[in-house]
Amino acid sequence: MSKSNILELARKLVAAIEKEDQKNKVMLKDIPVGGKFDTGIGRFIVLEQKEDCTVVITEDLYREDVKFDDDCTDYRKSSLRELCEGEILNEFSDEFGGENICTNEAGLVTVDGQEVFEKLLTKVRPLTFDEAREYNDLLVNKDLPDWYWTCTHWSTKERGWEYSVAVVSPSGNINNNNYNNSNGVRPFCITGSQSRHQAEIGKDTKRKRTVLIEVNIKEYQWIKKLSRIMGICITLIEKLSLARNLIAALQDFLMSL
């Protein structure tokens, strides 16, 4: 067998494996609110589906033992912002594609409603206090080792809260912590919805939109299961055949050297 035939067999084997891998993935836009999907940088949770983009957050802490800043509660000037828009944004861009991460607006209103800082346009950041409340039931992860930062200052110096920033506990409780203490970082971003990911979709969450519809017809369920099993068997047989041909071709090639 010629080298070109060997290469063609190898390409077919790779294509068959990639095709099967894609079958086990879903479009990001098709993952319901509360669904989770895996990436090369960790697992993410879908917080909201918009028309052409998806709001996501990491399931776990992406960084641990991080200070908000050494000198202030203003997220715009903080070292936490530098981390999110530097290292973390670069890692998210490598995973999702920089062009797929959407610019989003963070309303930096204090927990008690004071608009002392302007709104901020950014790509990757912690949640705001309002977002931590809005998505609270989806954020709970009691396995987290620490609380994590929001980008919202608790109040102002004039009201006696010069050092405090809102933080969220693993169970979803919201409190405050001094900016120079260390907490976890759980990045939030909005990304394009066309990429494919390995997904885990729960059958029961507090948000009814994530509940899967089950067809209560036993015969139909069994037909679908058998069809799936047959498809897997056929795919495995095809892969095995390709692999055997490739091995035989390689053996012939090595013997001809």
N, C-alpha and C positions, 0 to 999 in steps of 0.2 A: 504493500500500500504506500502511495506517495505521501510526501510531507504535507501537501495541500489537502489531501483527504484526511490525514490525521488532524490537521488544524480544523477542518470543517466539522469533524466528529466532536472535537473539543468544544467548538462554538455551540453546537447543538445541545451538548450536555449542559453547558453553562446556561444557555437560554431556557432549557427545560426547568432547571433548578430555580432560576430567577422568576419564571412564570408561576411556578408553584408558590414561591415566596410571596408574590404579589396577590395571589388568591387569598392569603391569610391576612391581608392588610385592607384597611378601608380608607376612603378619602376623609381628610380631617373635617370637611364640611358635613359629613354623614355621621359623625360621632355625636351623640346627644349630650345635652347639658348634664354634667356629672360623670360622663364617661372618661376613662383614662386611657392614655396611649403612651407607648414606649418610644424613646429616641436614644441616640448615642450619648446623650448627656443626662439621661434620667427620665423618669416618668412624669407626665404632665396631666393636669385635670382640665377639662373643658368647663369654663365658667359661663360662657354665653356664645351663642351662634348669631352672627350678624349677616347681612345680605351677602357679602363676599369675603368675610374674614371671621376669625375665631379668636375669642378671648381665652387665654390659658394662664395657668400658674403651675409652678413645680409642685409635685406631691410632697416632696421632702424639702428640708432645708438645703439650699444650694451652696451656701457658705455658713460657717459657724464661727462664733466668738468674734463678731465684727462690731466695732464701735459705729454709732451714727456719725459722730464727729468729736473733735476735741474741744470745740469752742462755741458751737451754736446749734439751734434747733431748726434752722432754715435749710430745708433739703436742697435748695438750689445751690448752696455754698458748701454742702457737706462732703465729707470723704466717702460716705456711702453712695452718693450720686456718682462720684468719680469711679468707684468700683463697678456700679451697675452699668454705666455708660462706657466703661473701658473694657476690662477683662470679661465681664459677663456678657455684654453686648457682642463682643467678638466671638465668644463661644456659641451664643445663640445664632449669630449670623452664619457661622460655619455649619450649624446643624440645619437651620430652616432656610438659609439663603438670605443675605442681607436685604435684597430687594423685596423679600416677602414679609419682613417685619415692619409693621405700620407705625407711623408716628401717632401718638395718642396724647391727650391732654390730661394733666393731673391738676385737680383743683386743690390748692394748698390752703384751704380754709381750716382754721383751728377746730378742735373738737367742740368748743363752745361757740362756734359760728363766727369768729372774727376773721375778716378778710384783710389780714395784715401783709400777706405775701401774694404776689401775682401768680396766675396760673402758669404751668410749665408744660412745654411740648417736649416729649421724650419718647424713646422706643422701649427700653427695658427699665423697670423700676419696681420698688415695693408697692403694695396696695396703698390707697389712701384710707383714711378712717371710714369714709362713707362706703367705699367698696368692700371693706372688711365687714361692714354691717350687711350690705346688700347680698354678698355671696357667702355669708357666714356658715350656712348649713353645709356648703360644699367644701369648706376649708378645714373642717375638723379632721385632725390626724393625731390621735393620742400617742402615736409612736414617735412623734417629733421629740428630740432631746432638749429643746429649749423654746422659749418665746421667740417671736420674730418681729422685725421692725415694720412699721408703716412709714410713709413719708409725711405724716401729719403731725405738726406740733400740737401739744395738748392745749395750751393757752398762751398767754403773754406774760412778760416780765411784770407789767403793771398789775396783773391779777394774781401775781405770786407764783407763776409757773415758768420761770425763766429757763429751766433746764430739762423740761419734760417733753417726751415724744410718745405718741400712742404706739403700743405694742399689742400683739395678739398671742394668746397661749395656744398650746396644742389642742385644747378642747374648745377653742373659739372664743374664750373670754377676752375682753379688751380692757387694757389698763394702761398705765404710763410708766416710763422708765427714763432715767437721766441719759442724756445724749452721749456721755462719755463712758457708759457701761457697755457691756458686750451682749449681743443677742444674735439670733440667726437671721439669714437673708433668704427670702422666698420670692424670687422674681416673678413679676407679672408682665405679660406682653400681649399684643394683638398681632396675629400672623395670618397670612393668606391661607385659604381653605383648600387648596388643590393638592397638597402633598399627601402621601399615603403613609400610614403608620399601623403598627400592631396595636390593636385596641382591646380594652377590657370594658365591656358595657354592663353595668349592674342592672339587675332585674327589679330592684326596689330602692328608691331613694325618696327623699321628701319632696323633690320636684317631680310632678307627675309627667313632665315632658320626657323624662329619662326612662320611664317604665316601658319595657318591651311588650308588644302585643303578641299574645300567644294564641294560635289557632287551636281551638279545642276539638279537633277532629283526629282521632287516633290513626285512622287509615292513612290520612294525608301525611301525618308526622312520620309514620313508618316508611312510606314511599320516599320521603325526602331523605331519611336516614340511610336507606338502602342505596339510593341514588348517589349520595355523598360517598358511601363506602366503595361503591363500584368505581366512582371517579378516582378515588385515592388509589385503588388497586391498579387501575389502568395506567395512572401516572407513574406509580412505582415500577411497574413492568417496563414501561417505556424507558425510564431512567436506567434500570438494570440492564436493558438491552444495549443502550448507548454506552454505558460504562464497560460492559463486556467487550464490545467492539473496539472501544478506545484502548482497553488494556491489551487486547490481541494485536492491535495495530502498533502500539508502542513496543510490544515484545518483538514483533517482526522487524521494526525499525532498529531496535538495539542489536538484534542478531545480525543485521546487515552491515553494522559498523565495523 
